Amino acid sequence: MAPDEFGRRVLDWFDAHGRNRLPWKENPSPYRVWVSEIMLQQTQVAAVIPYYERFMARFPDLAALADADLDEVLGLWAGLGYYARARHLHQAARIVRDRHGGEMPLDHAALQSLPGIGRSTAGAILALAAGQRQPILDGNVKRVLARFAVVDGWPGQSSVLATLWELAERHTPVERVADYTQAMMDLGATICTPRRPRCNQCPLATGCAAHTQKRESDYPTPKPRRELPVRTTRMVLLRGAEDQVLLERRPPVGVWGGLWSFPECPPEVDLADWCRERWGLEVTIGTPWNVLRHAFSHFRLDITPVPATVTRSGGTVMEGERFVWYNPRHPDERGVAAPVRQLLATLASER
């Protein structure tokens, strides 16, 4: 199938069946498109929409996001996962404010230099918000192209990725680039789905090699499977005065970077000694709760929550940038990870 025919079929399908009511399609400014593209990374549209609407209500433009505290940004992101996206978004907004006069640069290289923006995201911003002819290659588009041209190999391999980029470049039309870009994402999300693709409704079915060979499920080649390792930790649910619990801000990088969590004590360490040495607190230790398992993309984390109560304070846990005494019955908007929020809710329901 010639590229012109490919593009025409995709656009005709989009005109009849495309998702035209997505909130980021209303006034698709570079800023609005950028936020949506970051949120949509590894996250489905249905999950993103309410987060996007809340985020835009609070940060309607780049200046509002750049001037905000990271805590507030992470708070609005809580539950969406992959928190490095939020940190990069906030960091990039400040760079654009300080180095680009508050206007998103409409240059591919300049966009790619910003934290969290790769080749495909930069292309999507420029295509959707500025109408530039830029190919994109998100997960949905990879799947459509891999099936259409029966591209063997896992797309995470550099040689396979290069082939897919060549296909994306070849088939991106000159006209109606924004519609075509959205159409390809919609086609992968709603028709050319990972499982049970609806090939009878696909505008590319007659030219799709995988469909012709009845091998749709073989493409794209899945990532080689490996057993996810399991890590363990103990979270200390330390109660102080008036049933407040101690939260600690995590380091800015790594798991849940920048979010608030319960202090974590190594499993082999005596917990009472640890609290005494770290904060000068005498505590009584309660019965550990059931293990809470949380899945990340690269490992699984088994959390053992251990309740403890301060009985005597020989020191002081200073609140500030790192620690806070938090009332779980009156939660604020600070950013906490999903399992921490779950534990806080359990604490709030006690007594």
Residue pairs with C-beta under 8 A, 6 or more apart in sequence:
1 9
1 204
1 207
3 170
3 171
3 173
4 173
5 207
6 171
6 204
6 207
7 171
7 172
7 173
7 180
9 203
9 204
10 180
10 183
10 184
10 187
10 203
10 204
11 173
11 176
11 179
11 180
11 183
12 203
13 183
13 187
13 202
13 203
14 179
14 180
14 182
14 183
14 186
14 187
15 179
17 186
17 190
17 201
18 179
18 182
18 183
18 186
19 45
19 182
19 186
19 190
22 36
22 45
22 49
23 36
23 49
23 52
23 53
23 56
24 32
24 33
24 35
24 36
24 52
25 182
28 128
28 129
28 178
29 129
30 104
30 106
30 125
30 129
30 130
31 61
31 62
31 104
32 56
32 129
33 124
33 125
33 128
33 129
34 89
34 104
34 117
34 121
34 125
34 129
35 52
35 55
35 56
35 59
35 89
36 48
36 52
37 121
37 124
37 125
38 85
38 88
38 89
38 116
38 121
39 48
39 51
39 52
39 55
39 80
39 85
40 48
40 138
41 82
41 85
41 121
41 138
42 81
42 82
42 139
42 297
43 80
43 81
43 82
44 189
45 189
47 80
48 80
51 76
51 77
51 79
51 80
54 76
55 76
55 77
58 64
58 68
58 72
58 76
59 65
59 68
59 73
62 93
62 96
62 97
62 102
62 103
62 104
63 97
63 102
65 73
65 89
65 90
65 93
66 90
66 93
66 94
66 96
66 97
66 102
67 97
68 90
70 87
70 90
70 258
71 258
71 334
71 335
72 333
73 86
73 87
73 89
73 90
73 335
74 83
74 86
74 87
74 258
74 259
74 334
74 335
75 332
75 333
75 334
75 335
76 333
77 83
77 85
77 86
77 335
78 259
78 335
78 336
78 337
78 338
78 341
79 338
79 341
80 86
81 338
83 256
83 257
83 258
83 259
83 335
83 337
84 116
84 253
84 257
85 116
86 335
87 115
87 252
87 257
87 258
88 114
88 115
88 116
88 117
89 116
91 115
91 116
92 114
92 115
92 116
92 117
95 114
95 115
96 102
96 103
96 104
96 105
96 114
100 110
104 111
104 125
104 129
105 111
106 126
106 130
106 132
108 122
108 123
108 126
108 134
111 117
111 121
111 122
111 125
111 126
112 118
112 119
112 122
117 125
119 137
119 165
120 136
120 137
120 138
120 141
122 134
123 134
123 135
123 136
123 137
123 181
124 134
124 136
124 138
124 181
126 132
126 134
127 133
127 134
127 136
127 177
127 178
127 180
127 181
128 178
128 181
128 182
129 178
131 177
131 178
132 177
133 172
133 173
133 174
133 177
134 172
134 177
134 181
135 165
135 168
135 169
135 172
136 168
136 181
136 184
136 185
137 145
137 161
137 164
137 165
137 168
138 185
138 188
139 188
140 184
140 185
140 187
140 188
140 189
140 192
141 168
141 184
141 185
141 188
142 155
142 164
142 188
142 220
143 188
143 192
143 194
143 219
143 220
144 184
144 187
144 188
144 192
144 204
145 151
145 164
145 167
145 168
145 171
146 155
146 164
146 210
146 219
146 220
146 221
147 192
147 197
147 208
147 209
147 210
147 211
147 216
147 219
147 220
148 167
148 204
148 207
148 208
148 209
148 210
149 167
149 209
150 209
150 210
150 213
150 215
150 219
151 160
151 163
151 164
151 167
151 219
151 220
152 160
152 221
153 159
153 160
153 221
154 160
154 220
154 221
154 222
154 223
154 224
155 161
155 164
155 220
155 221
156 223
160 221
172 180
172 181
173 180
187 202
187 203
187 204
190 198
191 197
191 198
191 199
191 201
191 202
192 202
195 217
197 216
199 205
199 208
199 211
199 216
202 208
202 211
205 211
210 216
210 218
210 219
228 295
228 298
228 299
228 300
229 299
229 300
230 299
230 300
230 301
230 302
231 299
231 300
231 301
231 302
232 267
232 301
232 302
232 303
232 304
233 264
233 267
233 301
233 302
233 303
233 304
234 264
234 265
234 266
234 267
234 271
234 288
234 303
234 304
234 305
234 306
235 261
235 262
235 263
235 264
235 303
235 304
235 305
235 306
235 340
235 343
236 246
236 262
236 263
236 264
236 265
236 271
236 275
236 306
236 308
237 245
237 262
237 305
237 306
237 307
237 308
237 343
237 347
238 245
238 246
238 262
238 263
238 275
238 281
238 283
238 308
238 309
238 310
239 245
239 307
239 308
239 309
239 310
240 246
240 310
240 317
240 325
241 310
241 325
242 327
243 327
243 328
243 329
243 347
243 351
244 325
244 326
244 327
245 262
245 325
245 326
245 328
245 344
245 347
246 262
246 263
246 317
246 323
246 324
246 325
246 326
247 260
247 261
247 262
247 323
247 324
247 325
247 326
247 336
247 340
248 260
248 261
248 262
248 263
248 322
248 323
249 258
249 259
249 260
249 261
249 321
249 322
249 323
249 324
250 256
250 257
250 258
250 259
250 260
250 261
251 257
251 258
252 258
255 296
255 301
256 337
256 340
258 335
259 335
259 336
259 337
259 340
260 324
260 326
260 334
260 335
260 336
260 340
261 336
261 337
261 340
262 305
262 340
262 343
265 271
265 274
265 306
267 304
271 283
271 285
271 306
271 308
272 282
272 283
272 285
275 281
275 282
275 283
275 308
276 282
276 283
276 314
279 315
279 316
279 317
280 313
280 314
280 315
280 316
281 310
281 312
281 313
281 314
281 315
281 317
282 310
282 311
282 312
282 313
282 314
283 308
283 309
283 310
283 311
284 308
284 309
284 311
285 306
285 307
285 308
286 306
286 307
286 308
286 309
287 307
288 304
288 305
288 306
288 307
289 304
289 305
289 306
289 307
291 302
291 303
291 304
292 302
292 303
292 304
292 305
292 339
292 342
292 343
293 300
293 301
293 302
293 303
294 300
294 301
294 303
294 337
294 338
294 339
295 301
303 339
305 343
317 323
317 325
319 325
324 334
326 344
328 344
328 345
328 347
328 348
329 348
331 344
331 348
336 344
